[in-house]
Amino acid sequence: MKSKIVVLGDAPLVMGFKLAGIENAINANPATFQNELEKALANEEYGIIITNEKLLENIDWRLKKKLDSIAYPVVVPLPDQSGGSKEGDEIRGLIKRALGFDLGKK
């Protein structure tokens, strides 16, 4: 069975992925996001859930714990149009510590 991708996020994220050909894109605001995320997690058709990092930061701690413990579906948080990703910065720091230099600097 082939898994589907679903996008949950603000209007710019959803529109961008719709323009890229992703059919399952749901516009969610901070008030509706957690409910939409829970529905997407319960839907066995979805193998990848792409979402706004900022929206994901504000969900209930129990749902955060569940997301940390599951391997499927894969939840991919993306930074919003303001840029900067907290998780990206953490990964960069781990790589820098492991290698001894920053791959992002030229």
C-alpha atoms as an extended CHARMM CRD file, in Angstrom:
* protein
*
       106  EXT
         1         1  MET       CA              0.0000000000        0.0000000000        0.0000000000  PROA      1               0.0000000000
         2         2  LYS       CA              1.2580000000        3.4250000000       -0.9450000000  PROA      2               0.0000000000
         3         3  SER       CA              1.2820000000        6.0860000000        1.7900000000  PROA      3               0.0000000000
         4         4  LYS       CA              0.0450000000        9.5970000000        1.1780000000  PROA      4               0.0000000000
         5         5  ILE       CA              1.4780000000       12.9370000000        2.2060000000  PROA      5               0.0000000000
         6         6  VAL       CA             -0.6830000000       15.4310000000        4.0740000000  PROA      6               0.0000000000
         7         7  VAL       CA              0.2120000000       19.0500000000        4.7350000000  PROA      7               0.0000000000
         8         8  LEU       CA             -1.2030000000       20.8130000000        7.8150000000  PROA      8               0.0000000000
         9         9  GLY       CA             -0.3470000000       24.4290000000        8.2810000000  PROA      9               0.0000000000
        10        10  ASP       CA             -0.8820000000       28.0820000000        7.6110000000  PROA      10              0.0000000000
        11        11  ALA       CA             -2.0290000000       29.4460000000        4.2520000000  PROA      11              0.0000000000
        12        12  PRO       CA              1.4420000000       30.0130000000        2.7220000000  PROA      12              0.0000000000
        13        13  LEU       CA              2.5950000000       26.4600000000        3.5470000000  PROA      13              0.0000000000
        14        14  VAL       CA             -0.6160000000       24.8690000000        2.3050000000  PROA      14              0.0000000000
        15        15  MET       CA             -0.7050000000       26.9370000000       -0.9030000000  PROA      15              0.0000000000
        16        16  GLY       CA              2.9340000000       26.1740000000       -1.6630000000  PROA      16              0.0000000000
        17        17  PHE       CA              2.4160000000       22.4410000000       -1.4100000000  PROA      17              0.0000000000
        18        18  LYS       CA             -0.8510000000       22.5980000000       -3.3870000000  PROA      18              0.0000000000
        19        19  LEU       CA              1.0370000000       24.3800000000       -6.1560000000  PROA      19              0.0000000000
        20        20  ALA       CA              3.6350000000       21.5970000000       -5.9710000000  PROA      20              0.0000000000
        21        21  GLY       CA              0.8980000000       19.0150000000       -6.5610000000  PROA      21              0.0000000000
        22        22  ILE       CA              0.1120000000       17.7840000000       -3.0360000000  PROA      22              0.0000000000
        23        23  GLU       CA             -3.6270000000       17.1520000000       -2.9670000000  PROA      23              0.0000000000
        24        24  ASN       CA             -4.0500000000       16.6030000000        0.7790000000  PROA      24              0.0000000000
        25        25  ALA       CA             -3.3160000000       20.0620000000        2.1720000000  PROA      25              0.0000000000
        26        26  ILE       CA             -5.3410000000       21.4010000000        5.0960000000  PROA      26              0.0000000000
        27        27  ASN       CA             -5.2400000000       25.0260000000        6.1920000000  PROA      27              0.0000000000
        28        28  ALA       CA             -5.0610000000       25.1010000000        9.9910000000  PROA      28              0.0000000000
        29        29  ASN       CA             -4.7280000000       27.9530000000       12.4620000000  PROA      29              0.0000000000
        30        30  PRO       CA             -3.5660000000       27.6860000000       16.0950000000  PROA      30              0.0000000000
        31        31  ALA       CA             -7.1580000000       27.0230000000       17.2520000000  PROA      31              0.0000000000
        32        32  THR       CA             -7.8020000000       24.1170000000       14.8460000000  PROA      32              0.0000000000
        33        33  PHE       CA             -4.3120000000       22.6860000000       14.3960000000  PROA      33              0.0000000000
        34        34  GLN       CA             -4.2520000000       20.1290000000       17.2110000000  PROA      34              0.0000000000
        35        35  ASN       CA             -7.6060000000       18.6480000000       16.1670000000  PROA      35              0.0000000000
        36        36  GLU       CA             -6.4940000000       18.4140000000       12.5210000000  PROA      36              0.0000000000
        37        37  LEU       CA             -3.1810000000       16.8280000000       13.5600000000  PROA      37              0.0000000000
        38        38  GLU       CA             -4.9620000000       14.1950000000       15.6490000000  PROA      38              0.0000000000
        39        39  LYS       CA             -7.2300000000       13.3700000000       12.6800000000  PROA      39              0.0000000000
        40        40  ALA       CA             -4.2140000000       13.0550000000       10.3790000000  PROA      40              0.0000000000
        41        41  LEU       CA             -2.4130000000       10.7780000000       12.8640000000  PROA      41              0.0000000000
        42        42  ALA       CA             -5.4900000000        8.5380000000       13.0560000000  PROA      42              0.0000000000
        43        43  ASN       CA             -5.7840000000        8.2810000000        9.2610000000  PROA      43              0.0000000000
        44        44  GLU       CA             -3.7740000000        5.2140000000        8.2110000000  PROA      44              0.0000000000
        45        45  GLU       CA             -3.4700000000        6.4840000000        4.6230000000  PROA      45              0.0000000000
        46        46  TYR       CA             -0.9880000000        9.1650000000        5.6710000000  PROA      46              0.0000000000
        47        47  GLY       CA              2.6640000000        8.1910000000        5.9380000000  PROA      47              0.0000000000
        48        48  ILE       CA              4.0880000000       11.7190000000        6.0400000000  PROA      48              0.0000000000
        49        49  ILE       CA              2.6250000000       14.7500000000        7.7990000000  PROA      49              0.0000000000
        50        50  ILE       CA              4.2640000000       18.0480000000        6.8440000000  PROA      50              0.0000000000
        51        51  THR       CA              3.4800000000       20.9130000000        9.1900000000  PROA      51              0.0000000000
        52        52  ASN       CA              4.5050000000       24.3360000000       10.4780000000  PROA      52              0.0000000000
        53        53  GLU       CA              7.0870000000       24.1450000000       13.2290000000  PROA      53              0.0000000000
        54        54  LYS       CA              5.4810000000       27.0640000000       15.1100000000  PROA      54              0.0000000000
        55        55  LEU       CA              2.0600000000       25.3740000000       15.1590000000  PROA      55              0.0000000000
        56        56  LEU       CA              3.6350000000       22.1290000000       16.3590000000  PROA      56              0.0000000000
        57        57  GLU       CA              5.3360000000       23.8960000000       19.2790000000  PROA      57              0.0000000000
        58        58  ASN       CA              1.9760000000       24.9050000000       20.7800000000  PROA      58              0.0000000000
        59        59  ILE       CA              0.2290000000       21.5340000000       20.9700000000  PROA      59              0.0000000000
        60        60  ASP       CA             -0.6910000000       19.7720000000       24.2030000000  PROA      60              0.0000000000
        61        61  TRP       CA              2.2150000000       18.0420000000       25.9920000000  PROA      61              0.0000000000
        62        62  ARG       CA              0.4700000000       14.6480000000       25.7810000000  PROA      62              0.0000000000
        63        63  LEU       CA              0.2990000000       14.8800000000       22.0020000000  PROA      63              0.0000000000
        64        64  LYS       CA              3.9550000000       16.0200000000       21.8710000000  PROA      64              0.0000000000
        65        65  LYS       CA              4.9060000000       12.9440000000       23.9020000000  PROA      65              0.0000000000
        66        66  LYS       CA              2.9350000000       10.7210000000       21.5120000000  PROA      66              0.0000000000
        67        67  LEU       CA              4.6950000000       12.2800000000       18.5040000000  PROA      67              0.0000000000
        68        68  ASP       CA              8.0700000000       11.6380000000       20.1220000000  PROA      68              0.0000000000
        69        69  SER       CA              7.2430000000        7.9650000000       20.6400000000  PROA      69              0.0000000000
        70        70  ILE       CA              5.8130000000        7.0230000000       17.2260000000  PROA      70              0.0000000000
        71        71  ALA       CA              7.7800000000        6.1200000000       14.1240000000  PROA      71              0.0000000000
        72        72  TYR       CA              4.8490000000        6.2010000000       11.6960000000  PROA      72              0.0000000000
        73        73  PRO       CA              3.5750000000        8.4620000000       10.3000000000  PROA      73              0.0000000000
        74        74  VAL       CA              6.6270000000       10.6530000000        9.9730000000  PROA      74              0.0000000000
        75        75  VAL       CA              5.9670000000       14.2350000000       11.1040000000  PROA      75              0.0000000000
        76        76  VAL       CA              8.1160000000       16.8000000000        9.2880000000  PROA      76              0.0000000000
        77        77  PRO       CA              8.1180000000       20.2740000000       10.8800000000  PROA      77              0.0000000000
        78        78  LEU       CA              9.0920000000       23.1400000000        8.5700000000  PROA      78              0.0000000000
        79        79  PRO       CA              9.9170000000       26.7050000000        9.6060000000  PROA      79              0.0000000000
        80        80  ASP       CA              7.4170000000       29.3820000000        8.5960000000  PROA      80              0.0000000000
        81        81  GLN       CA              8.1590000000       32.2960000000        6.2600000000  PROA      81              0.0000000000
        82        82  SER       CA             10.0460000000       34.1160000000        9.0430000000  PROA      82              0.0000000000
        83        83  GLY       CA             12.8290000000       31.5590000000        8.5360000000  PROA      83              0.0000000000
        84        84  GLY       CA             14.8260000000       30.1290000000       11.4450000000  PROA      84              0.0000000000
        85        85  SER       CA             14.1930000000       26.6050000000       12.5860000000  PROA      85              0.0000000000
        86        86  LYS       CA             14.8370000000       25.6720000000       16.1840000000  PROA      86              0.0000000000
        87        87  GLU       CA             15.2680000000       21.9840000000       15.2920000000  PROA      87              0.0000000000
        88        88  GLY       CA             17.5240000000       22.8750000000       12.3750000000  PROA      88              0.0000000000
        89        89  ASP       CA             19.7170000000       24.9140000000       14.6960000000  PROA      89              0.0000000000
        90        90  GLU       CA             19.9140000000       21.9990000000       17.1490000000  PROA      90              0.0000000000
        91        91  ILE       CA             20.9270000000       19.5630000000       14.3950000000  PROA      91              0.0000000000
        92        92  ARG       CA             23.5210000000       22.0200000000       13.1220000000  PROA      92              0.0000000000
        93        93  GLY       CA             24.9550000000       22.2660000000       16.6590000000  PROA      93              0.0000000000
        94        94  LEU       CA             25.1960000000       18.4780000000       16.9640000000  PROA      94              0.0000000000
        95        95  ILE       CA             26.9800000000       18.2000000000       13.6130000000  PROA      95              0.0000000000
        96        96  LYS       CA             29.3450000000       21.0230000000       14.5840000000  PROA      96              0.0000000000
        97        97  ARG       CA             30.1490000000       19.2940000000       17.8730000000  PROA      97              0.0000000000
        98        98  ALA       CA             30.7230000000       15.9450000000       16.1490000000  PROA      98              0.0000000000
        99        99  LEU       CA             32.9100000000       17.2990000000       13.3290000000  PROA      99              0.0000000000
       100       100  GLY       CA             34.5550000000       20.1970000000       15.1040000000  PROA      100             0.0000000000
       101       101  PHE       CA             33.4700000000       22.7710000000       12.5130000000  PROA      101             0.0000000000
       102       102  ASP       CA             30.2780000000       24.3040000000       11.1540000000  PROA      102             0.0000000000
       103       103  LEU       CA             29.2160000000       22.9200000000        7.7590000000  PROA      103             0.0000000000
       104       104  GLY       CA             26.9730000000       25.9540000000        7.1780000000  PROA      104             0.0000000000
       105       105  LYS       CA             29.8290000000       28.4890000000        7.2540000000  PROA      105             0.0000000000
       106       106  LYS       CA             31.9280000000       29.1060000000        4.1860000000  PROA      106             0.0000000000
